[in-house]
Amino acid sequence: MTGNVWFIAGASNGFGRAIGFEALKRGDKVVASSRNPAKMAELEKAGAMVLALDVTSDDATIQAALQKAIDAYGKITHCINAAGYILEAAVEEASPKEVFDQFNTNVLGVINMTRNVLHHMRPRRQGVIANFGSLGSWQGGPAYGYYCSTKFAITGLTESLHDEVKSLGITAVVIEPGYFRTGFLNPGGGNRLAAANPLIEEYRDSVVPEVKARLNVVDNNQPGDVTKAAKVIVDVLTQTGVGEGREIPMRLVLGRDVLEVIRTKLQNTEALLKEWEDVIVSTDHDDVQK
């Protein structure tokens, strides 16, 4: 048995669930949380402590959940922020409430968990906080602008957090998977919600409906194996297996598809900078050394 204690927000399905099972298999302690504890019955049967928790709750509620883990196991060594969903909508199509709810869960929920777990990790000067970004942390897409913007935000937040807490003995990492067969894209699974308003007429001949339909084809045909990914994640975050002898990276990229997206994005960005370099540098003061 190891000394690791995992608190997983969003453990009812997908990556959170898979990480929970992988950690339990290694003899670690797991506290699994989600809004619907009934969906975590198998994790509980495997040995996890199961808690009802909405990451958009107030600080007192989140602290109470974290305290239950600490009362049971004495500490939290790893906090996994995997709760989230996709709002499927063109930017103009979604209502203000739908947009707020998307950011409230995907961004503010991560912030809520992070701020509160740091109260426990700081005194111990030890801990790992892993936030889930995605392929959408690197590339926006029609019909998924709000989801992708939440993932851009999570990456920026985690980059900042990484530097803030490194000297405290705490590691922050953003996990950026490509497409994995997690059920996340299933329209009936609760993780992919369409905007309530009908699609605006002018968008019907745009790329928006085409992209929405494309994800229905992708669902259950994603290249990524979530069980393999969970093993890698636990290895890397515990610096064992494939992570042995390596520092935990600030970014943990998973999947051949996202690797290609990132490489293309970097190449295109470098090409853009070269093309526009004369304009970019022309805005400096004249007395700035060239």
C-alpha positions in Angstrom: 0.0 0.0 0.0 1.3 3.5 -0.9 0.8 6.7 0.9 -1.1 8.4 -1.9 -4.6 9.8 -1.3 -6.5 11.0 -4.4 -9.4 13.4 -4.3 -11.1 13.2 -7.7 -13.7 15.8 -8.7 -15.8 14.4 -11.6 -15.3 10.7 -10.9 -18.6 9.4 -12.1 -17.3 8.8 -15.7 -14.6 9.3 -18.2 -11.0 10.2 -17.0 -12.0 10.8 -13.4 -13.5 7.3 -13.1 -10.6 5.6 -14.9 -8.0 7.4 -12.7 -9.9 6.3 -9.6 -9.8 2.6 -10.6 -6.1 2.8 -11.6 -5.1 4.4 -8.3 -7.1 1.8 -6.3 -5.5 -1.0 -8.2 -2.1 0.3 -6.9 -3.2 0.3 -3.3 -3.8 4.0 -3.1 -6.7 5.7 -1.3 -9.3 7.3 -3.4 -12.0 9.8 -2.6 -14.4 10.0 -5.6 -16.8 12.8 -5.9 -19.5 13.9 -8.3 -22.9 15.5 -8.3 -24.5 12.0 -8.6 -22.9 9.4 -6.2 -25.1 6.7 -7.5 -23.0 6.7 -10.7 -19.9 5.8 -8.6 -21.2 2.6 -7.2 -18.5 0.5 -8.9 -15.8 2.7 -7.6 -17.2 2.4 -4.1 -17.4 -1.4 -4.4 -13.7 -1.3 -5.5 -12.8 0.6 -2.3 -13.2 4.3 -3.0 -14.8 6.7 -0.5 -17.7 8.2 -2.5 -19.0 11.8 -1.8 -21.7 13.9 -3.4 -20.1 17.2 -4.5 -20.9 19.9 -7.0 -17.8 21.8 -7.8 -19.8 25.0 -8.2 -20.7 24.8 -4.4 -19.6 27.4 -1.9 -16.3 27.2 -0.1 -17.8 25.8 3.1 -19.3 22.8 1.2 -16.1 22.1 -0.7 -14.0 22.4 2.5 -16.4 20.0 4.3 -15.9 17.4 1.5 -12.1 17.8 1.6 -12.2 17.5 5.4 -14.0 14.1 5.1 -11.1 12.8 3.1 -8.5 14.2 5.5 -10.4 12.8 8.5 -10.4 9.4 6.9 -6.9 9.3 5.5 -5.0 12.1 7.1 -4.1 14.0 3.9 -4.7 14.6 0.2 -1.7 14.1 -2.0 -3.4 14.4 -5.4 -6.3 16.5 -6.4 -7.8 15.7 -9.8 -10.2 18.3 -11.4 -12.0 16.3 -14.0 -15.5 17.7 -13.7 -16.8 19.4 -16.8 -19.1 19.2 -19.9 -19.4 20.5 -23.4 -21.9 23.3 -24.4 -22.6 22.7 -28.1 -23.5 26.0 -29.6 -22.3 28.7 -32.0 -21.1 31.8 -30.1 -24.2 33.8 -31.0 -26.6 30.9 -30.3 -26.1 30.3 -26.6 -28.0 32.2 -23.9 -26.1 34.1 -21.2 -27.2 31.6 -18.6 -25.9 28.7 -20.7 -22.6 30.4 -21.1 -22.3 31.2 -17.4 -23.1 27.6 -16.5 -20.4 26.4 -18.8 -17.8 28.6 -17.3 -19.1 28.0 -13.8 -18.5 24.3 -14.0 -15.5 24.1 -16.3 -13.5 27.1 -14.9 -14.9 28.4 -11.7 -15.4 24.8 -10.4 -11.7 24.1 -11.0 -10.8 27.4 -9.2 -13.1 26.5 -6.3 -11.4 23.1 -5.9 -7.9 24.4 -6.3 -8.2 27.3 -3.8 -9.7 25.0 -1.2 -7.3 22.1 -1.5 -4.3 24.4 -1.4 -5.3 25.2 2.2 -4.5 21.6 3.1 -1.5 21.1 0.8 0.4 24.3 1.7 1.1 23.4 5.4 2.4 20.0 4.3 4.5 21.6 1.5 3.5 18.7 -0.8 0.8 17.8 -3.3 -0.2 17.5 -6.9 -3.1 19.4 -8.5 -4.0 18.1 -12.0 -6.5 20.1 -14.0 -8.1 18.8 -17.2 -7.6 20.8 -20.3 -8.0 19.1 -23.7 -7.2 19.3 -27.4 -9.5 22.3 -27.1 -6.8 24.0 -25.0 -4.9 24.4 -28.3 -7.5 24.8 -30.9 -11.0 26.4 -31.0 -13.7 25.0 -33.3 -17.1 26.0 -34.7 -20.0 25.1 -32.3 -17.5 24.6 -29.4 -16.2 28.0 -28.8 -17.4 28.2 -25.3 -16.1 24.8 -24.3 -12.7 25.5 -26.0 -12.5 28.9 -24.3 -12.9 27.2 -20.9 -10.1 24.9 -21.7 -7.8 27.7 -22.9 -8.6 29.3 -19.5 -7.7 26.2 -17.6 -4.3 26.0 -19.3 -3.6 29.6 -18.5 -4.7 29.2 -15.0 -2.6 26.1 -14.5 0.5 27.7 -16.0 0.2 30.6 -13.5 -0.5 28.2 -10.6 2.5 26.0 -11.5 4.9 28.9 -11.0 3.1 30.2 -7.9 3.2 27.0 -5.9 6.4 25.3 -7.1 8.4 26.8 -4.3 5.9 25.5 -1.8 6.6 21.9 -2.8 3.3 21.7 -4.8 3.0 20.7 -8.4 0.3 21.9 -10.8 -0.2 20.2 -14.1 -2.7 20.5 -16.9 -3.7 17.2 -18.6 -4.5 17.8 -22.3 -6.0 14.6 -23.9 -7.2 14.3 -27.5 -10.2 12.2 -28.4 -10.8 9.2 -26.1 -13.6 6.7 -25.8 -15.0 8.0 -22.5 -18.7 8.5 -23.5 -18.0 12.3 -23.1 -19.4 13.0 -26.6 -22.6 10.9 -26.2 -25.5 13.4 -26.5 -27.5 11.5 -23.9 -24.6 11.1 -21.4 -25.0 14.4 -19.6 -21.5 15.7 -20.7 -22.5 17.1 -24.1 -25.4 19.7 -23.9 -26.9 21.5 -26.8 -28.0 25.1 -26.6 -31.8 25.3 -26.0 -32.4 27.9 -28.7 -32.9 26.7 -32.3 -30.0 27.3 -34.6 -30.2 30.8 -36.1 -31.3 30.5 -39.7 -28.2 32.1 -41.2 -26.0 29.5 -39.6 -27.8 26.5 -41.2 -25.6 26.6 -44.3 -22.4 27.3 -42.3 -19.8 24.9 -40.9 -21.6 24.8 -37.5 -24.2 22.0 -38.1 -21.6 20.1 -40.1 -19.2 20.1 -37.1 -22.0 19.1 -34.7 -22.9 16.1 -36.9 -19.3 15.1 -37.2 -19.0 14.6 -33.5 -21.8 12.1 -33.6 -19.7 10.0 -36.0 -16.6 10.4 -33.9 -18.3 9.2 -30.7 -17.3 5.7 -29.8 -14.7 5.8 -32.6 -12.1 8.0 -30.8 -8.5 6.7 -31.1 -7.7 7.1 -27.4 -7.9 4.3 -24.8 -8.9 5.9 -21.5 -7.6 2.9 -19.5 -4.1 3.3 -21.0 -4.3 7.0 -20.4 -5.3 6.6 -16.8 -2.2 4.3 -16.2 0.0 6.9 -17.8 -1.5 9.7 -15.7 -1.1 7.9 -12.4 2.5 6.9 -13.4 3.4 10.5 -14.3 1.7 12.1 -11.3 3.4 9.6 -8.9 6.7 9.6 -10.8 6.6 5.9 -11.2 6.5 3.7 -14.3 6.8 5.9 -17.4 7.2 8.8 -15.0 10.1 7.4 -13.0 13.2 9.6 -13.0 11.3 12.5 -14.7 9.9 15.7 -13.3 6.1 16.0 -13.6 5.6 18.2 -16.7 3.5 21.3 -16.5 1.6 20.0 -19.5 0.7 16.3 -19.9 -0.4 15.8 -23.5 -2.1 12.5 -24.3 -2.9 11.0 -27.7 -1.5 11.0 -31.2 -4.3 13.3 -32.5 -3.6 16.1 -30.1 0.1 15.8 -30.7 -0.5 16.5 -34.4 -2.8 19.4 -33.5 -0.2 21.0 -31.3 2.6 20.6 -33.9 0.4 22.1 -36.6 -0.5 25.0 -34.3 3.1 25.7 -33.5 4.1 25.6 -37.2 1.3 27.9 -38.2 2.0 30.3 -35.4 5.7 30.5 -36.3 4.8 31.1 -40.0 2.4 33.9 -38.9 5.1 35.5 -36.8 7.6 35.5 -39.6 5.1 36.9 -42.1 4.0 39.8 -39.8 7.3 40.3 -37.8 8.0 43.7 -39.4 4.5 44.9 -38.3 4.7 43.3 -34.9 8.0 45.1 -34.0 7.0 48.4 -35.6 4.9 49.4 -32.5 7.8 49.8 -30.1 9.1 53.2 -29.0 11.9 54.6 -31.2 14.3 54.6 -28.3 13.9 50.8 -27.7 17.0 48.9 -28.7 16.4 46.8 -31.8 
